[in-house]
Amino acid sequence: MNDTTGGVRARGNWVALVAVVLISANLRPGTMVGPVLAELLRDLGQNEAWGGLLTAMPGICFAAFGALSVAFATRVGLAPALFWGMVATAVGLAVRSWTSDAWVFLALTALALGGMALGNVLLPAFIKRRFPNRVPLLMALYGSFLAVGATLGSMLAVPLAEVLPGGWRGSLAVWGPVAALAAVPILVVIVREGSGRLGAHQHERGPSLLRSRRAVALGIFFGVQSMHAYTQFGWTAQMFRDGGVDRDAAGLLVSLLASLGIVTGLVMPMVVERVHDLRAVVAVLVALLVAGYLGILYAPTVASWLWAVCLGLSGAAFPMALALITARTRDHHLTARLSGFCQTVGYALAACGPLLVGVLRTHSSGWTVPLWVLIVSSAVMLVAGLIACTPGYVDDDLAASEVKAG
């Protein structure tokens, strides 16, 4: 097969592109339980603290399995790792909804989220390797289709629960077969082109990413933003409902929040590529985040769409962080390492948010304490974001650290 000017093989380009799109679109729908969370808790006989654990599961699993993703891809190859990730996602999502045991439900959720974690970490490396001259465009597609999946998962949760057998069970289970479809094009890539191994020596050697101030800040920025995102996906609908907004409208508001990620996912990789100083962008995103929380806290039924828009636009920090992972590395092996590092550190932080909010909500008289904790945490996101946006490459940070050590 001949190479294209983009440095990738001409045959199979479209199949690889479809694989990126479909995998991206299937990394979020199964996490969107917020609109039917009240019904899920009732049927499984659990309280809001357990609901906090459930909404924290994406962060927990993305951190735990993300830490193993690069090693797994080193052993089996990038494309096979993505394939098995989609298989695990499909099985977990299709089966979990039909159990009446809350802890079996969590275990199958963990299986599905483990599969999604492989896609989270490895898709940026797959993109950088497969489309080296089209990274901003492909990262834009990655980020925007993540948002498409989140939007559909939130927007369709209640309507599907009303028409499918089992109510919320059918609504959540439907994403299993959809995830199975995403395994098909990446399997075609494997058959045509082989596994695309990362190379064990590249994974096992090299200084720790903790030596890069930029890498550490990016991990924290990614993590605090993700903590807010998963708290919003898991609890914002309930926040609006408790504030006087009806169930259907609350679900639509979360859909609006998530849908803005489609636009920001397309725009932010281009912004990261073209804007030299991104500090002002970080400050604006944090301001929008705070405005959204204050609106929900003090005026949930007054211009509720505006608070959803503020939160949705603040979520542009997520595609910004993803774009910085590829923009701040030169080699796709280091891209995989940095992606794994940021997402492991990041989702470990992200897991704390929904769980803490659930516990605080259970033991406090409303949403005042949880929302003020979220508002205060935005200061950490601001500081980390300002450092992460500093121009330069993690490759150079690590090289400099080796010189100093030598």
N, C-alpha and C positions, 0 to 999 in steps of 0.2 A: 504494500500500500504506500502511496506517495504522501509526503508531508505537505501540508498547506502552508501559506505564509504565516499563519498563526502558530506554526510549530507543532501542529497536531495532524494526525492522519485523516485524510479526506474522507475515506469510507468509514462510516460509523460516527461521524461528527454529529449527525442529527439524532442518532440513537443515544449517544452520550448526553446530548442536550436534553432530550426527553427524560432521560434518567435523572438528571439534576433537577428538572422541574417537578417531576412526580415525587421523588424522594423528599424534596423540600416541602412540597404541599402536604406530605403525610407526617411531618415531624411535630405537628401541633394539635390537630383535631381531637385526638384521644385524650388530651390534657384538659379540654374545655368542659369541665363538669359543673361549673358555676351556676348556669341557668337552671339546672335540675338538681342542684346539691340538696336543697331542702327535702325533695321527694326521695332522693337516694338515701339520705340519713334516716328518714322515717322508715323506709322499707327494710333497711339493714339494721335498724334498732340502735343507731349510734347517735352521739351528741356532737356539738360543734367542735369540741376538742379533737375528736376523731376526724371530723371534717377538715380541721386544720392540718392533721397528719396527711390526709388524702391530697389536699391541695399543695402540701409541701413535697409530695412524692416526686414530681418532676425534677425539682432541684436536687433532692437526695439521690435519685437514680442517675440523673445526668452527671452529677459529680462522681459518684462511685463507678459507674460504667465508663464514663468519659476518661477516667484515669487509666483504664485498661485498653482503651480503643486503639491507641497508637501501637501498643505491643501486639494486639490482636491483628492489626493490619500488617504489621511487620512480618508476622508469621504466615498469614494466609493471603495477603495482598489487599490493596485498597478496594477494588471492585467486589471481590468476594465478601469482604467485611461489610460493605454496604448492602450487599444482597442478603446476607444472614441477618443483618439488622432489620431489614424490611420483613423478613419471614417472622422473626420474633415479635415485631410490632403487630403484624397481622394476627398471629395466633393469640397473643395476649388480649388484644382488643376484642376479637371475635368471641372469646370464651368467657371473659371475666364477668360480663353483665348477667350471666345466667346462673350464677351461684348465689345462694342465700347466706353464705358465710362471709362476714365482713373481712376476715383476715385472708381467706382465699382470694377474695376480690382484690385486696392489696397486693398479694403475691403475684397475681396475673397482671395487675397494673405495673408492677416492677418489671416483669418480663417485657411488656410492651415498651415501657420507657427505656429499658436497657437497649432495645433495638433502635429507638429514636436517638439515644445517646451516640451510637456509632455514626449515624448520619450527621448529627450536630458537629462532631469533632472532625470527621473525615471528609465531608463534602468540600470544605475550603481547600484541603490538600489535593483532592481529586480535581477540583477546578483549576488550581494553579499548575498541576502537572498536565492535565488534558487540554487546557485552553490557556497556555502561558501568556499569550498576547491579547487575551480578551478577559482578563481577570475582573476588571471593574464591571463590565457588562454582565458576566456570569454571576458575580457576587450580588449584583442588583437583582437578577432573577431569583437567586437563592433567597435573599432577604424578603423580596416581595411575595414569593410563593409560600414562604413560612407564614406571612401575614394572611395570605389567601386561605391557607388551611386553618389558621386560628379563627379567622372571620367566619368561615363556613361552619366550623365546629360550634361556635357560640351562637350564630344566627339560626342554625337549623336544629339546635338541641331541643327547644320547646316544640316547634312545629312537628318534628319527627316523633317526639314523645306522644303527641296527640293522635298520630295516625298509625304508628307501627305497633305490632304486638309487643306487649310487655311494658309499654310506656317508656320511661326513661331507660329501661334495659335495652330495648330495641334501638333507641336513639343513640346510645353509646356504642352498641355492638356493630352498627352499620359501617363503622370506619375500619373494621377488620378486613373485609373483602376489598375495600378501597386501597388499603395499604398493600395487600397482596398484588394488586395491579402494578404498584411501583416496583416490585421485584423483577418484573418481566424485562424492561429495557436494560437494566444493569446486568441481568443474566446474559442478554444478547451481547453486551460489551465484553463479558468474560469469555464467552464462546469464541468471539471474533478475535480478541486481542490478548487474552491471557489475564493473569491476576493483577499485574501492575504492582509488584512488591515494592515496599519502601526501601528495603535494605537494612538488615539487622545492625550493621556497623553504624549507620547513620542514626539509628534510634538509641543505641547503647552508649555512644560516645558524645563528648561535648560538655562544656561547662553547664552548671545548673542555671535554669532561667531565673532563679532567685537572684542571680548576680546582675540582672538587668532591671534597673529602676523603672524603666519604661514598661517592661513585661509585667512586673508586679502591679504597677498602677493600672495597666490595662485589665489584668485579672480582677482587681477590686472594682474598677468601673463597670466591667461586664457583670460582676456578681451583684452589686447593689442595684444596677438597672434591672437585672433579671429577678431579683428579690421583689422589686416593685411590680414588674410585669406579671409574675405568677400570683402575687397577692391580688392584683387587679383581676386577672382571669378567674381566680378562685372565689373572690369575695366581693367584687364590686357590684355584681348583680344583687347580692344579699344586702349590701350597704344601701343601695337605692330602694330595694323592697322595704327595708326597715325604716327608711326615711319617708315612705308614703307612696312610692312608685309601684304600680302593679307589676305582676310577674312578667307578662309579655313585653311591656315597655322596658323593664329592667334588662331583659334578655337582648332587646334591640339596642339598648344603650351600650352594652358590652360589645355587641357586634359592630356598632359604630366605632367604638374605641379600637377594636382589633382591626377593622377595615382600613383605618388610616395607616396601618403598617404596610399596606400594599403600596401606597404612594411613597412613604418614607423609605421603604425597602428599595424602591427603584431609584430614588433621588440620592440617598446618603452615600452610596459607594462613589458616585460621581463627585459629590461634594468633597469627600475625603481625598479623592485623586487630584482635584483642581484647586482647593483652597489651602493655602500654605499654613495659615494660623486658624485653628479650629476652636480656640478658647472661647470666643464670643458665642459660637454655636452651642457649646456645652452649657454656658451660663443661661442661655435662652431656654434650653430644654429642661434644665432644673427648675427654672422659674415657672414654666408651664406645669410641671409635675406638682409643685406646691400649690399653684392656683387650683388645679383640679381637685386635690384633696380638701382644700379649704371650702370649695364650693359644695362638695358632697357633705361635708360636716355641717355647714351652717345654712345651706339653701338647696337641699337635695331635689326638691320639686320645682325650684325656680331656675329656669334655663338649664335643666339637667343635661340637655344635649351639649351645652357649652363645656360643662365639667368633663363629660366624656371626650369631647374634642381635645381639651387641654391634656388629658391623660394620654390620649391616642397619639397626639403630636409629640409629647415628651418621650414616647416609645421609640422615636427616631434614634435615640441613644443606642438601641440594640443593633440595627444595621450599621450604625457608625462603628460600634465595637467590632462587629464581624469584619467590616471593611478594613479596619486598622490592623487586624490579624494578618491579612495578606499584604497590606500596604507597608507594614513595618518589618517585613521579612523579604529576603531575596530568593531563598532556596525553598522548594516545596517540602523538603524533609523538615526544615525548621518551621515552616508554616504548620505542618502537622503537629510538631512538638508544642508550638506556641498555642495552637488551637486547643490541644489537649490540656495544656497547663491552664489557660484562661478559663476554659469551661469547667475544669475540675475545681479550681479555686472559686470560680464564679458561681457555679451552681451549688457548691457547698454553702456559700453565703445566701444564695437564692432560697435554699430550703428553709432557712430560718424565718423568712418573712411570713409566708402563709401559716406556718405552724404557730409562730408567736402571736400573730393576729387572731387565730382561732382560740388560743388560750386566753389572751387578753379580753377577747369578746365574751368568752364564757364567764370570766371572773370579774368583769366590770359592767357598769350599767349603761351600755351603749357603745358607740363607735368613737367617742372622744379620745380616749387613751390610745387605742390602736392607730387612729389616724395621725395623732400628734407624734407618735413614735416613728411613723413613716415619714412625716414631714422633717423631723430632726435628722433622720438618716440620709436625707437628700444632700446634706452638707458634705458627707463622706463621698458621695457620688460626684459632687462638684470638684472637690480637691483632686480625687483620683483621675477624673476626666481631664482636668487641666494638665496633669503630668503626662497622661497617656497620649495626649495630642501633640506633645513636643515632637517636632520633625526629627527624623533619624531612623535608624534600623536597629532591631534587636541583634542582628548578626554582628554589627559593629560594637554594640555594648558587650557582647560575649567575647569578641576578639580582644577588646581592651582589657577585660577582666583577666584573660589568660596572660596578656603581657604583664599586667601588674603582679599576677601570681608567680610568673616566671622570674 
